[in-house]
Amino acid sequence: MRKKVCLFLACLFVFRIIYAGESPARRACLKQIKENYLRFLVSSDEERSAYLNLLAKIPVEREVSDQNIVELYQRFPVTTEEIELLVSTLGPNGAWPDIDYQDKKRSGWEPKKHTERILKLARYYYESRVFYPERLTDSLLRTIHCSLAFWFHRDFSCLNWWYNQIGVPKTLGTAFLLLEDELSADEKMYAIREMKYSRFGMTGQNKVWLAGNVLIRGLLEEDYALVEAARDTIVSEIVLGKPEGIKSDWSFHQHGPQQQMGNYGLSFLSNMCMYVELFAKTPLAFSSGQQNDLFSFFKEGYQWFIWRGFMDVNGLNRQLFRYADIHKAYTLLFSVFSLMQGCTSEQAEEIREFVRYNFLEPMGNNLWVGNKVFSDSDETIHRTSQWMASVKMASRRVIGTELVNEDNKLGYYLGDGALYIYTDGNPYRNIFPFWDWRKIPGITCIESVTPIPVRYGPRSRNQSDFVGGISDGTSGVTAMELNRDGIYAHKAWVFTENGVLCLGSELFANEGELTTSVEQALKSGDLLVEKKRKWQAIKREFSIAGQSVRFFHRNTGYIVLQGDTCIAKVENRCGKWSDVMGMYKPQLQQQEVTALYIKHRGGIPSAYQYLILPARTKEEVLKYDLRQIKVVRNDRDMQVVLVGGKCYVVAYRPGGFILPDKNKVDIQTAGLYIIDFGMEKGKIYAADPTRTVERLYCTINGYFRELFLDKHTFTFSE
């Protein structure tokens, strides 16, 4: 009997060690992670405070559904005035009267505001308890407990699963950690029940969000095994080349093969950077390889999409919210600050340089320059010290954009070659309600007043694989064969230090007339047209047919070299944000917009050529010598341009040409080529936009070249 009692006590002792509490080392690890989490949420760090001062200067948006922006606003200091308003307006039942708790929207779901207010109260409570105990009042604590009880005892559920399984648990989980010392036993039980709506599963950023919520539950339950499993699930997504997640070109895909840098990708990097900080100095810290991959994702991916403190429109995808460009850039700013906590000193210095020339001194010379093709996402970004350009395309491989939860209701053509030019600011900020969505800058589309299509399925994709680009690092050529909804076109963009040359050939529509949009931006000063070597302001509309013509707006020149009828407009347009993003209230607004486009002849294949000269003065555009650029071919088979000693070639089919300097080139394999004759030993850069062959063939001045595409760069000499 005594032996049985001893055995029972021994088993009980082991049971208590395993189940009643973790080992001292594990308890210390959980304690450190929780402290890191709380420090991340409420910190007086000097460098982070400097970034918060920058954040305080940007426009505040009142209607928010984007999780990135929700979390960005959670970084703002909570004021006593805000808390007093929440305390004074809470009803006796624990609800706030200005929230529509019966809301059925799938985006911008009203009841989530209740959870965000709980989080704001929780932050204020924790800050007060740690730093300002004199601010703790009975009314504050009553408001916290009453608002929690209201939520716990009602079964709120959104039609959009994301809020139920990710958004709400993520917001409330953070509040539960801040309030942990204040929660009663029943409240903690309800809190853990709330967190159990999140379970491991899904892919990409959704997988990371869910695991992050499980992590919070593990911290609340002090379950090391659950925290470790959540951590392992999170880091399992720091890999390249999967169908969803970080791609080999350092772009990010979610919801199939489409670029999601401003949406899921930004949430992924933001969350991962937070976890770098949370797990720092614990046994669960990220490995050096994982840390380096995250730094490369920032450096080789996101750094290309940020220009002088705002995000490229092509990076936003479907999330065309008010001030989305600047809010998403600031989300990245705070993310990379957390990333620095696990970086090498050299990496941290590169991040500080990025912060300096984008946020601290945004009007200085841009230091991140070059030309990069994001081949997995059918996108090219070109950067100089004074301006940036980006073009976004689509193919059978890559989806151009999406319409989800009433986001991006008019963006059907966003992946058809949208070209945006940036110099000293963002001329497209908040323009979306006032756009003609068939004249997105850069695209070729049918002229029509019929509603924009809203079904974004496989049949609506560009039915071509000849889409891509080739870069030599400083310049490049990008091309797209457009075959979509009865519209056909060969479109090419040549990016150099001086500007962007845009070419189109074999433009044809089964029905209707085509237009190619050169620019459509917010009006900033006069839109000027050159007449007899002098600039003249366009008051309403100007058109000219069959002639070369120069325009100037803001600090950018546009020279239309070839096309049919060129039309320039200055219009005061009306629009509603709710027409673009369903979460907004239907309020009519006005804005002045400038538009420049080419109207093509119907019934026969057409072509166009135009040159964009960013960051120039009016005098420079007026005097620009077009002999610097030679368009050798722009037809159904080839687009060939000579700039300086470089020849940029888009070969849709095999063919040949002779350059003005008598160099003779024969292309045997369709593809993209940059042939640099300006070196002692010439160089060839080549790519197959269809991504179906391993080598290309060409002949230069009688010498046959076999180009293996795993090399990308080839030298030759005569």
C-alpha positions, -999 to +999 in steps of 0.1 A: +000+000+000+028+024+009+045+017-024+013+025-042+009+058-023+045+067-031+040+059-068+008+080-068+026+109-052+055+106-077+031+106-106+012+136-091+045+154-088+054+147-125+019+157-135+022+190-117+055+197-133+042+190-168+006+202-165+004+226-136+033+247-147+062+249-171+099+244-162+117+275-149+135+280-183+102+278-202+085+301-177+113+326-181+110+324-219+072+330-218+078+359-194+103+375-217+081+371-248+052+387-229+074+415-217+087+420-253+051+420-265+040+446-240+070+468-247+062+466-284+027+478-277+035+505-252+071+518-255+089+550-246+118+541-269+135+573-281+139+562-318+103+548-320+091+580-304+107+600-332+088+579-358+056+585-338+062+622-341+064+618-379+032+597-379+014+625-360+019+648-390+002+626-416-035+629-425-059+609-402-085+588-418-118+582-400-132+553-421-107+524-419-110+487-426-075+478-438-059+458-410-025+475-418-039+509-412-059+498-382-027+486-366-009+518-377-035+539-359-031+518-328+004+532-326-009+568-320-006+578-284-039+575-265-050+608-251-069+614-219-095+633-239-102+602-261-106+580-230-129+605-213-151+605-244-152+567-245-161+566-208-188+592-210-205+578-241-206+541-231-242+531-226-254+513-194-255+480-214-219+483-224-224+494-260-215+527-277-245+543-294-227+554-325-217+518-335-241+499-358-240+465-341-264+451-368-241+459-397-238+433-424-210+447-445-181+424-454-156+452-453-154+479-427-176+458-404-190+482-377-190+460-346-152+456-349-150+493-337-161+481-303-131+458-301-108+486-312-121+508-285-115+481-259-079+479-271-076+517-268-089+515-232-065+486-225-035+506-238-045+536-217-050+513-186-016+496-191+003+529-196-014+543-166-006+513-144+030+513-154+038+550-159+010+572-146-009+554-117-027+587-109-047+583-141-064+551-130-100+557-120-130+537-111-149+550-141-121+538-164-121+503-149-160+501-150-159+511-187-134+483-194-153+456-176-187+467-189-175+469-226-159+435-223-191+420-208-212+434-236-189+417-262-185+384-243-222+378-239-233+385-275-227+363-305-214+388-330-205+373-363-195+389-396-204+376-431-167+378-439-150+349-421-118+370-418-132+392-390-144+363-370-113+342-371-085+368-376-095+404-372-115+404-340-093+379-321-062+398-332-075+431-318-090+416-286-060+393-280-037+423-278-062+440-254-063+408-232-025+408-228-026+444-217-054+438-193-043+405-180-037+416-144-071+432-144-092+404-158-113+383-134-113+345-137-145+346-156-133+373-180-101+354-186-121+323-194-142+343-219-110+358-233-095+324-240-128+312-256-126+343-279-091+334-289-101+298-298-119+311-329-084+311-344-068+278-352-037+268-372-044+265-410-046+283-444-017+297-464+004+328-467-005+358-445-038+343-434-017+314-419+005+338-401-024+358-387-041+327-374-009+314-358-003+348-342-037+347-325-029+312-313+004+326-299-016+351-278-038+323-265-006+304-255+007+334-236-026+339-218-027+302-209+011+301-202+013+271-225+049+269-238+042+241-262+014+261-278+036+292-281+064+272-296+040+256-321+026+290-331+062+303-335+071+273-357+040+278-378+048+315-382+084+310-393+074+282-417+061+309-441+096+325-443+104+306-475+107+316-511+090+303-542+058+288-527+026+294-547+016+320-520+039+341-500+074+355-508+083+348-544+118+343-558+118+379-571+109+392-536+074+402-545+045+386-526+015+366-538-019+358-521-052+347-535-034+330-563-007+343-586-011+380-581+011+407-565-002+417-530+026+440-518+004+466-502-021+442-487-012+407-476+025+411-482+027+442-461+008+425-433+032+395-436+063+417-433+048+438-406+038+408-385+071+390-391+090+421-380+069+423-349+077+387-341+114+394-346+111+419-318+088+396-296+111+366-298+143+385-295+167+373-267+147+341-262+153+305-272+125+310-298+144+339-316+144+338-354+174+321-370+200+342-388+187+327-421+151+337-414+162+371-403+183+376-435+153+365-457+131+391-440+157+418-445+161+408-482+123+409-485+124+445-474+155+455-493+149+437-526+112+439-525+096+467-505+123+493-509+115+494-546+078+503-540+083+533-517+091+567-532+097+597-509+075+584-481+045+569-501+037+535-518+034+531-555-002+528-567+008+495-584+017+481-550-018+488-536-036+462-557-072+462-546-068+484-515-074+518-530-084+535-497-081+572-490-044+581-482-035+544-487-002+553-503+011+572-473-004+551-446+011+519-461+045+535-463+043+544-426+033+508-418+065+497-435+085+524-415+074+509-382+078+474-394+115+478-404+121+495-370+111+462-354+132+443-380+163+462-368+160+446-334+174+414-350+196+428-377+233+431-381+247+465-376+252+468-414+216+459-421+203+483-395+223+511-411+208+503-445+173+505-429+182+539-413+193+551-448+159+541-462+142+559-434+163+590-440+157+595-477+120+585-476+108+601-443+133+624-428+146+640-460+121+629-486+129+657-511+166+650-513+181+627-539+168+592-539+196+567-531+179+535-542+182+536-580+181+511-608+157+491-629+141+459-616+118+434-632+095+415-608+092+386-632+069+365-609+044+395-607+046+409-643+058+443-630+087+466-636+100+495-614+125+521-626+141+545-602+165+574-607+177+600-581+149+623-591+120+602-603+104+568-603+081+549-627+063+516-624+043+495-649+020+466-639+008+440-664-010+406-664-007+374-683-021+339-683+004+333-654-004+364-633-037+379-623-037+417-627-060+426-598-090+414-578-124+425-566-131+411-530-155+423-504-165+454-525-128+465-526-117+478-560-151+478-577-138+497-608-103+483-611-109+457-639-082+472-661-055+479-634-033+451-648-034+461-684-002+481-684-008+508-658+021+532-658+026+557-630+053+584-629+064+600-596+087+630-590+082+653-559+050+637-547+021+614-556-001+629-583-025+600-579-032+604-542-070+601-536-077+604-573-096+571-576-132+584-573-125+609-601-107+587-626-121+576-659-113+539-652-109+531-689-081+556-691-059+545-662-024+559-671-007+536-696-035+513-706-051+507-740-089+502-737-122+505-755-138+540-754-172+533-738-197+546-712-210+512-703-204+499-667-169+486-659-169+448-657-170+434-622-163+397-627-126+390-623-123+354-633-099+332-654-117+342-686-111+379-679-073+374-677-049+386-704-048+356-727-011+359-735+022+347-720+044+372-738+046+395-708+078+405-690+110+426-690+148+426-692+170+449-672+207+457-673+204+471-637+202+508-647+178+507-677+155+481-693+127+472-717+093+458-706+067+444-729+031+430-729+011+413-756-024+423-747-052+399-757-082+405-735-119+409-741-115+415-778-087+440-774-053+433-790-021+453-786+017+451-785+028+474-757+064+482-748+082+505-723+118+515-726+132+529-693+164+550-693+179+577-671+163+604-692+127+591-693+102+564-704+095+558-741+062+541-746+054+522-778+023+504-791+017+485-823-009+462-837-036+479-817-070+465-827-105+459-811-132+436-823-158+463-815-155+500-808-127+525-808-095+522-787-078+548-766-043+548-750-040+568-718-008+588-715-016+604-682-046+610-658-036+628-626-047+654-602-043+690-615-013+708-601-008+741-620-016+745-657-016+717-682+005+733-710+008+725-747+036+737-770+026+760-799+052+776-821+079+770-795+059+786-767+038+771-739+000+777-738-023+767-710-052+744-718-084+756-703-107+728-710-098+706-740-072+705-768-069+680-796-046+675-825-043+647-851-013+632-869+013+655-855+041+654-829+031+676-799+046+684-765+028+689-732+039+699-697+022+694-663+036+696-628+073+690-635+069+664-663+070+666-700+050+644-724+060+643-761+035+624-783+056+613-813+032+591-832-005+583-828-038+592-842-057+620-824-041+633-792-066+648-767-057+668-736-084+677-710-087+697-678-119+688-659-136+694-626-150+659-620-175+645-594-171+611-578-179+590-548-154+569-528-182+543-524-181+536-561-145+525-557-145+509-522-178+497-509-170+504-472-173+542-477-204+563-473-219+575-506-209+611-505-204+631-537-171+650-540-153+671-566-117+673-579-098+688-608-081+663-630-058+665-660-061+638-687-039+632-718-047+603-742-046+591-778-078+582-796-070+555-822-087+550-856-112+521-857-113+492-881-075+490-888-045+482-866-030+513-850+002+523-833+016+549-809+048+564-796+052+588-768+080+599-745+076+609-708+103+632-694+100+634-656+116+659-632+122+685-660+116+722-664+094+736-691+125+749-709+141+715-708+110+698-723+107+725-750+144+721-760+146+683-757+164+669-788+144+639-800+174+628-820+187+613-788+162+585-793+158+565-825+127+543-830+140+517-855+109+495-856+074+496-841+053+471-859+035+438-855+067+418-853+092+440-834+097+471-814+133+483-816+147+515-800+183+529-800+193+552-771+229+561-770+249+529-775+221+506-763+196+489-785+163+477-768+145+450-787+111+434-782+108+406-807+073+391-809+085+371-839+119+364-854+132+392-877+161+416-883+170+453-885+200+475-894+208+503-869+218+538-881+254+531-872+253+501-896+252+474-869+231+445-882+210+423-859+190+392-867+167+378-840+161+341-844+141+336-812+112+358-799+121+375-767+135+406-750+170+419-756+192+448-746+223+450-769+249+474-755+273+485-783+288+512-761+313+490-744+348+479-755+333+444-752+296+446-761+270+431-738+237+413-744+210+410-718+182+386-728+149+372-714+121+350-726+089+367-714+069+335-720+092+316-696+091+285-717+125+282-733+160+279-718+180+297-746+176+324-772+194+328-805+205+359-824+231+370-849+250+403-845+270+415-876+271+380-889+282+364-856+258+338-842+250+340-805+235+313-783+221+329-751+215+306-721+189+323-700+203+311-667+231+336-672+211+367-683+243+386-694+265+378-723+296+396-738+306+399-774+333+416-794+339+420-831 
